[in-house]
């Protein structure tokens, strides 16, 4: 049996409740407040993404027996929402890193067909980790093929 560590990070937008409701502020002030929150969210995500090279290098140089830990690891990094304003979770950018114990090949860019639920990719990734008994996950409609 292979030991496959799983590390998943999802960046999520958390906007203040009722951001568009305060009637006491003129529309220009609301636009400025929204721009400030979007800028802050961008800076947080840029910081999180900047940590990936260090993390990947550590996994690459940490040996598990005679194999780099990165080769045995699956990292899923992305956003669970393509458009947080309408809670759209289709066509979300998703980065999958590591070899997952030989289950993933690298250097590949894939684009899902329109309307494909992200749950399809998650279901397929869980199958690659050996969770073959799962027939569905969330709103999945089938598997996503990573080849």
C-alpha positions in Angstrom: 0.0 0.0 0.0 1.3 3.5 -0.9 1.3 6.3 1.6 0.0 9.3 -0.2 -0.2 12.6 1.8 -3.0 14.8 0.7 -2.7 18.6 1.1 -5.5 20.7 -0.2 -5.6 24.5 -0.1 -8.6 26.5 -1.4 -8.5 30.2 -1.6 -11.9 31.6 -0.7 -13.3 35.1 -1.0 -14.8 36.4 2.2 -16.5 39.7 1.7 -18.1 41.6 4.5 -21.8 41.0 5.0 -24.1 43.6 3.6 -21.3 45.3 1.7 -23.7 46.8 -0.8 -26.5 47.7 1.6 -25.3 50.8 3.6 -27.7 53.5 2.4 -25.8 56.1 4.4 -22.9 56.1 1.9 -23.1 57.6 -1.6 -22.5 55.2 -4.5 -19.0 56.4 -5.1 -18.0 55.5 -1.6 -19.5 52.0 -2.0 -17.5 51.6 -5.2 -14.3 52.6 -3.4 -15.1 50.2 -0.5 -15.6 47.4 -3.0 -12.4 48.2 -4.9 -10.5 48.2 -1.6 -11.9 44.7 -0.7 -11.1 43.4 -4.1 -7.5 44.7 -3.9 -7.1 43.2 -0.4 -8.4 39.8 -1.7 -6.0 40.0 -4.6 -3.1 40.7 -2.2 -4.0 37.8 0.0 -4.2 35.4 -2.9 -0.9 36.7 -4.4 0.7 36.0 -1.0 -0.7 32.5 -0.8 0.4 31.7 -4.3 3.9 33.1 -3.5 4.2 30.3 -0.9 3.8 27.5 -3.4 7.4 27.5 -4.8 8.9 27.2 -1.3 6.4 24.4 -0.4 7.1 22.5 -3.6 10.8 22.8 -3.2 10.6 21.4 0.4 8.5 18.5 -0.9 10.9 17.9 -3.8 14.0 17.9 -1.5 12.4 15.9 1.3 12.9 12.2 0.7 10.5 9.4 1.7 12.7 6.4 1.4 14.4 6.8 -2.0 11.6 9.0 -3.5 11.0 12.7 -3.2 7.9 13.4 -1.1 6.5 15.6 -4.0 6.2 12.4 -6.2 4.0 10.9 -3.5 1.9 13.9 -2.9 -1.2 15.5 -4.5 -1.7 19.2 -3.9 -5.0 20.7 -5.1 -4.8 24.5 -5.2 -7.5 26.8 -6.5 -10.7 28.6 -5.9 -14.1 26.9 -5.2 -15.9 29.7 -7.0 -15.4 31.1 -10.5 -17.7 34.0 -9.6 -18.3 34.5 -5.9 -21.0 37.0 -6.5 -23.3 34.4 -8.0 -21.8 31.3 -6.3 -20.7 29.9 -9.6 -18.5 26.8 -9.1 -18.1 25.8 -12.7 -15.0 26.6 -14.8 -12.9 27.4 -11.7 -9.2 27.6 -12.1 -7.6 24.6 -10.4 -3.9 23.7 -10.0 -3.0 20.0 -9.3 0.6 19.5 -8.3 2.7 16.4 -7.4 2.8 12.9 -8.7 0.3 11.3 -6.3 2.3 8.1 -6.2 2.6 7.8 -10.0 -1.1 8.6 -10.6 -0.6 12.1 -12.1 1.6 13.1 -15.0 2.9 16.7 -15.0 3.3 19.4 -17.6 -0.3 19.3 -18.7 -2.9 22.0 -19.2 -6.5 20.9 -19.4 -9.7 22.8 -20.0 -13.0 21.4 -18.9 -16.0 21.6 -21.3 -18.5 24.4 -20.4 -20.8 23.3 -17.6 -18.5 20.7 -16.1 -18.8 20.7 -12.3 -15.6 21.0 -10.3 -16.9 18.0 -8.4 -16.0 15.9 -11.5 -12.3 16.8 -11.1 -12.5 16.2 -7.3 -14.1 12.7 -7.9 -11.4 11.7 -10.4 -8.7 12.9 -8.0 -10.1 10.9 -5.2 -10.2 7.9 -7.5 -6.5 8.4 -8.2 -5.9 8.4 -4.5 -7.5 4.9 -4.3 -11.0 5.9 -3.2 -12.6 3.9 -6.0 -15.7 3.0 -3.9 -16.9 6.6 -4.4 -19.4 6.7 -7.3 -20.2 10.4 -7.0 -19.1 13.5 -5.1 -21.2 16.6 -4.6 -22.8 17.6 -7.9 -20.5 15.5 -10.0 -21.9 14.2 -13.3 -19.1 11.8 -14.0 -15.3 11.6 -14.1 -12.9 14.3 -15.4 -10.1 12.7 -17.4 -6.6 14.1 -16.7 -5.1 12.9 -19.9 
